[in-house]
Amino acid sequence: MKRRNWTDEEIDFLKDNVGKLKITTMSKKLNRTEESIKNKLKRLGISNTKAQTGYLTTYELAKLVQKDATTVRAWITKHGLQSTKKTTRCSRQFYFIHPEDFWKWAKDNREKIDFSKIEPHTIIPEPSWVEKERKYENPTSYKVWSIKEENQLKVLVMEGYTLNEVANKLDRSLISVKRKYSRLGAVR
């Protein structure tokens, strides 16, 4: 069998579909062997952890739960989300999270996640309890403060607004505003 050169269209197809399609599906669509697909992905420096190992990187998980990758790393380092740290062939270190470990952790840390932002069955196997959480709107769920919100808090207080008024303007609970204001070094 004669070796075929890769076309720009085939390479674009790989880049667009890695993580979306299985290697077997890409192989069939491009009429190439699975080994050929894997080798080309490797040569291009593209890897799809989820499809190849079943594990998610912090970036992949962050995208799926619509959070910042820094937040996901904090879940790992400060809040007990189980992960495996590995070094890749280019000596970069990554955290890998098994989906089942994520769901176990999520069940015990529901206040940190807005389940309505997670598309159904994107992190599989998805436990049955998630659908109920997706529909439940938790008014006390934790929402990370952005730098912009912190600055708005300071400005509004300097302008004479009460913390209760600030809470309403920022769509935050009063206790959240009080705690953040206190942590910022301001006393009221």
C-alpha positions as CSV (number, residue, x, y, z in Angstrom):
1,M,0.0,0.0,0.0
2,K,1.4,3.3,-1.1
3,R,1.9,6.0,1.6
4,R,-0.3,9.1,1.1
5,N,0.8,12.6,2.0
6,W,-1.5,14.5,4.3
7,T,-3.6,17.3,2.7
8,D,-4.2,20.7,4.4
9,E,-7.9,19.8,4.5
10,E,-7.2,16.5,6.4
11,I,-4.9,18.3,8.9
12,D,-7.6,20.9,9.5
13,F,-10.1,18.1,10.0
14,L,-7.9,16.6,12.6
15,K,-7.5,19.9,14.4
16,D,-11.2,20.7,14.3
17,N,-12.3,17.3,15.5
18,V,-9.8,16.1,18.0
19,G,-11.7,15.8,21.3
20,K,-15.0,15.7,19.4
21,L,-14.7,12.5,17.5
22,K,-13.1,9.2,18.4
23,I,-9.9,8.3,16.6
24,T,-11.7,5.4,15.0
25,T,-14.3,7.8,13.6
26,M,-11.7,10.1,12.3
27,S,-9.9,7.1,10.7
28,K,-13.0,6.1,8.9
29,K,-13.9,9.6,7.7
30,L,-10.3,10.2,6.4
31,N,-9.9,6.7,5.1
32,R,-6.7,6.3,7.1
33,T,-5.6,3.8,9.7
34,E,-6.0,4.6,13.4
35,E,-2.2,4.3,13.8
36,S,-1.7,6.9,11.0
37,I,-4.2,9.3,12.8
38,K,-2.4,8.8,16.2
39,N,1.0,9.4,14.6
40,K,-0.1,12.5,12.8
41,L,-1.7,13.9,15.9
42,K,1.6,13.2,17.8
43,R,3.7,14.9,15.0
44,L,1.4,17.9,15.1
45,G,1.7,18.1,18.9
46,I,-2.1,17.6,19.3
47,S,-3.3,15.3,22.0
48,N,-6.7,14.6,23.2
49,T,-6.4,13.3,26.7
50,K,-10.1,12.7,27.1
51,A,-10.4,10.5,24.0
52,Q,-7.1,8.7,24.5
53,T,-7.2,8.0,28.3
54,G,-10.6,8.9,29.5
55,Y,-9.1,11.5,31.8
56,L,-9.6,15.3,31.5
57,T,-7.0,18.0,31.9
58,T,-7.8,21.0,34.1
59,Y,-8.3,23.0,30.9
60,E,-10.7,20.5,29.4
61,L,-12.7,20.2,32.7
62,A,-12.7,24.0,33.1
63,K,-14.2,24.4,29.6
64,L,-16.9,21.8,30.3
65,V,-18.0,23.3,33.6
66,Q,-17.5,26.9,32.3
67,K,-15.0,27.9,34.9
68,D,-11.5,29.2,34.8
69,A,-8.6,26.7,34.7
70,T,-7.2,28.4,37.8
71,T,-10.4,27.6,39.7
72,V,-10.2,23.9,38.7
73,R,-6.6,23.8,39.9
74,A,-7.7,25.4,43.2
75,W,-10.3,22.6,43.5
76,I,-7.4,20.2,43.2
77,T,-4.9,21.9,45.5
78,K,-7.2,23.4,48.1
79,H,-10.5,21.5,47.9
80,G,-9.6,17.9,47.5
81,L,-10.5,17.1,43.8
82,Q,-8.6,13.9,43.1
83,S,-6.2,14.1,40.2
84,T,-3.0,12.7,38.8
85,K,0.0,14.9,38.0
86,K,2.0,13.9,34.9
87,T,4.8,15.3,32.9
88,T,4.3,15.2,29.1
89,R,7.0,14.5,26.5
90,C,7.7,18.3,26.3
91,S,8.3,18.4,30.1
92,R,5.1,20.3,30.9
93,Q,3.2,19.2,33.9
94,F,-0.6,18.6,33.8
95,Y,-3.2,17.5,36.2
96,F,-5.5,14.7,34.9
97,I,-8.9,14.2,36.4
98,H,-10.9,11.0,35.9
99,P,-14.6,11.9,35.3
100,E,-15.8,9.6,38.0
101,D,-13.5,11.3,40.5
102,F,-14.9,14.7,39.4
103,W,-18.5,13.6,40.0
104,K,-17.7,12.1,43.4
105,W,-16.0,15.4,44.4
106,A,-18.9,17.5,42.8
107,K,-21.5,15.6,44.8
108,D,-19.7,16.8,48.0
109,N,-19.0,20.3,46.8
110,R,-22.2,21.2,45.0
111,E,-22.0,24.8,46.2
112,K,-18.9,25.4,44.0
113,I,-20.5,24.4,40.8
114,D,-23.3,25.8,38.7
115,F,-24.6,22.5,37.2
116,S,-26.9,24.4,34.8
117,K,-23.8,25.4,32.9
118,I,-22.7,21.8,32.3
119,E,-24.2,20.5,29.1
120,P,-25.9,17.1,29.7
121,H,-23.6,14.1,29.2
122,T,-20.5,16.0,28.3
123,I,-18.6,14.5,31.3
124,I,-19.5,10.8,31.2
125,P,-20.5,8.7,33.0
126,E,-22.9,11.4,34.3
127,P,-24.6,10.3,37.6
128,S,-28.4,10.4,37.7
129,W,-28.4,13.0,40.6
130,V,-26.8,15.7,38.3
131,E,-30.0,16.3,36.3
132,K,-31.8,17.3,39.5
133,E,-29.0,19.6,40.4
134,R,-29.0,21.1,36.9
135,K,-32.6,22.2,37.4
136,Y,-32.1,23.4,40.9
137,E,-31.1,27.0,41.2
138,N,-29.1,27.4,44.4
139,P,-29.2,31.0,45.5
140,T,-26.3,30.5,47.9
141,S,-24.0,28.8,45.4
142,Y,-20.5,30.1,45.5
143,K,-19.4,32.6,42.9
144,V,-15.8,33.6,42.6
145,W,-15.1,37.4,42.9
146,S,-13.5,39.0,39.9
147,I,-11.0,41.8,40.3
148,K,-13.6,44.1,38.6
149,E,-16.2,43.2,41.2
150,E,-13.7,43.8,44.0
151,N,-13.0,47.3,42.6
152,Q,-16.7,48.0,42.2
153,L,-17.2,47.1,45.8
154,K,-14.5,49.5,47.0
155,V,-15.8,52.3,44.8
156,L,-19.5,51.8,45.8
157,V,-18.5,51.9,49.5
158,M,-16.4,55.0,49.0
159,E,-19.4,56.6,47.2
160,G,-21.4,56.0,50.4
161,Y,-23.5,53.0,49.5
162,T,-24.3,50.7,52.4
163,L,-23.1,47.1,52.2
164,N,-26.7,46.0,51.7
165,E,-27.0,48.3,48.7
166,V,-23.7,47.1,47.3
167,A,-24.9,43.5,47.7
168,N,-28.0,44.3,45.6
169,K,-26.0,46.2,43.0
170,L,-23.5,43.4,42.6
171,D,-26.1,40.6,42.8
172,R,-24.3,39.1,45.9
173,S,-25.4,38.1,49.3
174,L,-24.9,40.5,52.1
175,I,-22.6,38.1,53.9
176,S,-20.5,37.6,50.8
177,V,-20.1,41.4,50.4
178,K,-19.2,41.8,54.1
179,R,-16.6,39.0,54.0
180,K,-15.0,40.3,50.8
181,Y,-14.9,43.8,52.1
182,S,-13.3,42.6,55.3
183,R,-10.7,40.6,53.4
184,L,-9.9,43.6,51.3
185,G,-8.6,45.2,54.4
186,A,-11.5,47.6,54.8
187,V,-13.4,47.8,58.1
188,R,-16.9,49.2,58.4
